[in-house]
Amino acid sequence: MYRIASYGIQLKSIDRLCKRPGKDIYMVSEKIIRPKRNRNGWYDGWFYAAFIDTKQSVFRNKILEITGSGETIIDIGCGTGGLAIELARKSEYVLGIDLSASQINRANKRKSRQRLENVDFIHANAALLARETKKNFDRAVFVLMLHEIPADERLSILLEVKKIAKKVTILDYAAAMPLNFWGITIRLIEFLAGWAHYRNFKHYLQNGGLNSLLEKTGYSIEADKTDKWNTFQFITAVPQTNA
């Protein structure tokens, strides 16, 4: 999970010469944006790796199914890197970013164990990274991230991502989440994450969730699915040409 913070930043430029199978050599110039403070929470670090990341495996498979073999992908709120590493096995290049330093450390350890060269993980602010990076991506991926950040930051991130990604694939909570067993369980989990987190979650549901966010930021929805309990929504969208 991921939270944007308006903290001071330090910029470090990286110019890297990359070569991908079947592709010409090209130069990638990236800005690593290192917040002076980290996002921490009860779900951070080992807890996230043991529970949250594991529970996302079902939805991770859906994202893997629709991802092309030659795509470049930015995974926003990558957590401990589980999805990004799976994507890297079939994609050209994956960049994972998260505001939690401990989760990025775990992601980089995973990368080292897997000996993957076409995936990078950086401790970064998504909105600022989108402005600074010199690389464009075929797809931006968000998994259970947008509901937990303040409303204005949801909008600013989606607007910035339009500048660097051809499409977005988002998994998050369905706005019309019913009060069934899973709906109540999710509400309880979000409440336990802290008052600020829960306030953002409630605002997300009460203001139309993903459909409302994508409409406000000028995206056209290509595919829209919910699970059988109507608790999760899975959307792929593209920027509108006139937006």
Sequence and secondary structure as in RCSB ss.txt:
>XXXX:A:sequence
MYRIASYGIQLKSIDRLCKRPGKDIYMVSEKIIRPKRNRNGWYDGWFYAAFIDTKQSVFRNKILEITGSGETIID
IGCGTGGLAIELARKSEYVLGIDLSASQINRANKRKSRQRLENVDFIHANAALLARETKKNFDRAVFVLMLHEIP
ADERLSILLEVKKIAKKVTILDYAAAMPLNFWGITIRLIEFLAGWAHYRNFKHYLQNGGLNSLLEKTGYSIEADK
TDKWNTFQFITAVPQTNA
>XXXX:A:secstr
        EEEEEEEEEE  TTS  EEEEEEEEEESS    TTSTHHIIIIIHHHTHHHHHHHHHH  TT EEEE
ET TTSHHHHHHHTTSSEEEEEES HHHHHHHHHHHHHHT SSEEEEE  HHHHHHH    BSEEEEES GGGS 
HHHHHHHHHHHTTTBS EEEEEE TT  SSHHHHHHHHHHHHT HHHHHHHHHHHHTTHHHHHHHHTTEEEEEEE
E TTS EEEEEEEE TT 
